[in-house]
Amino acid sequence: MNENEMNNQAKKRSIGSAFIIILLVLVLCFGAGAGGAYLVLKINGASVITTTTSTATQTTTSSKKDASAIAKKMTDSVVAITTEAMTTSNFWFGSQVVSGAGSGVIMSSDGYIITNAHVVNGASTIKVTTSDEKTYTAKLVGKYTQGDIAVIKINATGLSAATFGDSDKITQGQTAYAVGNPEGTFSGSITSGIVSALNRTITVSIDDDSSSSNNDNNQYSQYFGRTQSASTAVKLNVIQTDAAVSPGNSGGGLFDSNGTLIGIVNAKSSDSNSEGLGFAIPVNTALKIAKSLISKGTYTA
């Protein structure tokens, strides 16, 4: 890479002023079920390796075990979510069942799961698949559209809940891992990057809850001519990351290098010329809303 290319890449990372409004597409996709998984995870090994072959092997093995343990900790706490909703057609097809997919993060061992409001808006059926490939029917506990946060509940025990961190303590440049269900088929996927920026303000458009699908960019909308529900423009304060975020990652986790949850992934830039522009709701904000939804069923800012 020459100097000009390096400078251009650096400019892409610096997204301008602290307050920006970006046209986003919510990272919700079509499809259902949990498929294969891939792993893009790097954990630094020990800084000192002795000269003996046996010790070096032990150090490498230990490093791999640490990386594997952190990866398992993250993926076990993230679920795949699939939804179904009835949509109204403008043509002769009549009502259609439309599928959507996203992700969620386990809050408690007894089945409370945090996700994005746009993942479950309008859904008549919500299914959750855990990392052990068990599938459950979920019910909506509550949602707060203005914050793009929702809580769902499954009837299960012994689940691996995420370790919640403190998003006020994260720093620009620290390692970040995005874990979710990209494309609705690759559950348990991990991508790596850094926290590119803090305190970004973005504007997203979220469908209001209605009989139309929760998935406002569903592949079937252009073919079936479904009636779009009214949408709400929402401004969110978010974490920016260059960890790869794909459709279906919505509601999944953004984790630090210790496997601690620091954010709930909710959007990516819709600009085809932009790369490495993913966003997550800070975990402190998300958890505050989620706790209120669990205890009261509502949240008031």
N, C-alpha and C positions, 0 to 999 in steps of 0.2 A: 504494500500500500504506500503511495507517494504522499508527500506532505500536503498537497492540495486535497487529496481524498480524505486524509486524516482530519484536516480542518473542516471539510464539509460534513464529515460524520459528527464532529464535535458540535457544529452549529445545529444539527438536527436534534441533539440532546438538549440544547438550551432552548426552550420553547418560548422565550420572550419574557414578558413581565409576569409578576406573581399572580395577576388576575387575568385569566383568559377565558373566553367563551368559545368552545370548540363544537362544531357540528359532529355529533356522535351517533353511532349506531349501537343500540343495546346488543350485548353479545349473547343473544338467545338464538338457538338454532332448532331445526326440525330433527325428527328421528326419535328412536326410543331404544331402551335397553342399554346394558353395559357391555362394552366390547373389550378389546385388548388394551394394554397399557404400555406406555413407553416412559423412559426415565432419562431426564437430562439433569443430573444432580451432581454437583461437585462440592465436596467438603475437604478443606485443607487437612493434610495429614500432619504427622509430627514433624517439627522443624529440624530435628537431629536424627540422623540414621547412623548407627555405628558401623564399623568396617566389616563386621562379621556377617556372613551371608544369612545365618539363622536369625540374628537380631533384626536385620533389614526385612526379612520375610515376616517376622512377627509384627513389626511396626506397620508394614503394608496391610497385613491381615486385620490388625486392629483398626486402621483407618477405614478399611472397607466395611468393617462391622459397624463402626460409628455412622458412616454414611447410610448404610442399610437401615439401621435403627431409626435414624431421623426420617428417612423416606417413608418407612412403615408408619411411624407416628403421625405423619402428615396425611398420608393416603387413607389410613384407617379412620380418620376423623372427617373425611369428606365423602359425600354421597352423590350419586347421580339421581336427578329428578326428571321424570317424564310426566307430561300433562296431556289431557284431552279436553277439548271444548267444542261446543256446538257453534257453528258460524252461520250467518244468514247470507244467502247468495243473492246477487242482483239479477241473476239469470235463471234459467229453467232448472238448474241443478237442485234447487231447494236447499235445505239445511245440510251442512257437511260437518263431519267430525274432523277436527284439525289437531294434530299432535304438536307438542313443543317439548323442548328439553333444556335443562340447565343443571345447576349444581347446588349443593348446600353443605353447611358445616355443622357437625353434631355439637350441640351445646351441653348436653347432659346424657348420662348413661341410660336414662329412662325414656329417651326418644324425642326430646325437643331439638329442632333443627332450625338454624337461621339461614335465610336465603334472600334473594332480591324480590321486591314486590312485583316487578315486571315478569318474573319467572312464573308466578302463580296467579296473576290477575286474570280473571275470567275463566279459570279452570274449573271444570265440573268434576274431573278426576285427577288426583295427584298420586303418583307412584314413586317410591323411594327405593333405590337399590344400594345396599351397603357394600363395603369392600370385600365382604365374604360372599357376595353375589346373592344375598337374600333380598327378596323384594317385599315391600310392605305398602299398604294403602295408607296415605297420610290425610290428615284433616288440617284445615287452615285454622290456626289459633288467632292470628291477627296480622294486619299489615298496615304500614304507614307509607303511602305512595309518595309523599313529599320527600321522604328520606330514602325511598327505594329499598325498604327493609320489610321482610315478612318473617313470621315464625310458623312452622308447621310441626305436627306431632305424629309420631308413629307409635304403635303399640309394641314396644320392645324393651328389653332390659340388657344390661351388660355391654352397652355400646361404648366405643372408644371416643370419648369426648375430646375436643381440641383443648389445648392449653392456651388460654387467652392472655395476650401480652398487654403492653401499655403503648398505644400509638403515639402518645405525647413524647415518648423517649426514643423513637426511631430517628435515624439521621440520614441525610442525603448521602448516597453512595454505598450504603450498607447492602449486603446480599439480600435478595428476595426470591422466593419461590412461589409460583402460581400453581395451584393444584385444583383440578376440576375434571369436567366431562366434555372436552372439546368435540365439536361436531355431533354431540349426542350419542357417540358410540365408543369413545376412547376414555372411559372412566378411569380414574386413578392416575391420570397423566400429570407429570411434574415438568415445569419449565423453569429455567433459572435466569436471573438478571440482577438488577440492582434497584434500589429506590432512587428514581431519577430526579424527583422533586417532591416537595411537600406543599400542602396548602394550596393546591390548584383549585380553581373554581370552574366547573364545567356545567353546561346546560344539556339536559337530555329530555327527550319526549317520551312519556310513558302513557300507554293506553289506560284509560279509566276502566274500572272494573265493570264489565257488562257481559252480555251473552256471547260476544265475539271472542276470538282466541286471545290468550295471553301473549301470543307471539306475533308482534306487529311486523316482523319481516319473514314470516313463515313462507316456505317455498310454494305453498298452495294458493296463497292469496291472489297472485296474478292470474292463476288459471281458473279459479272458481269465482272470482269477482266478489269475494265476501265483503260485507259491509264493515268498514273500519269503525271502531268505536272512537268516541271523542278522546283526545289525548291531552295530557297535562305537561306543560313545560316546567321542568324541575331543575333548580340550581343546586349543585352539590359541592361540598368541599371534599376533595379527594387526594389520595396518594397517587402519584404518577410512577409507573414502573416500565422498564423495557423487557421484563419477562414476557414471553410470548403469550398472548391472550387471544383465544379463538371463540367463535360462536359456540355456546354451550358451557363456557366457563362462568357465566353469570351466576352469582351466588356462591361460588367456590371460594377457597381461601388464598390469601396472600400471607406467606409465612416468612419468618426470619431464619437465620442459619441454624438456630437451635430447634427449629420446628415449632416455634411459638406463633400463634395467629396474630397478625398485625393489621389485617384488613379483609374486607369482603369484596371480591372482584365484581365489578358491575358494568364496565363499559370499555370500549376501545374506540380509537378514532376511526371515522368513516372515510377519511381522506385516503384514496388509493395510493397517493404519493408518500404517505407517512408510514414509517415502520417503528416498532417498539414504543407505541403510545397506548399503553393500557392504564386503567384506572381502578382504584379500589377505595371503598368507603372505610375510613379509619375505624379500627376495631372498638375504640372507646365510644365513638358515636353509634356504631351499629349495636353494641351491647346495651347501651343505655335505652335505645328504642326497643330492642328485643325484650329486655326485662320488663318494661312497661306493658308490652303486648301480652306477655305471659301472665302478669299479675292483674292487669285491668282489661285486656282485650283491645286497648286503644293506646295512642301516644299523642301527647300535646306538646308541641315545641315550646 
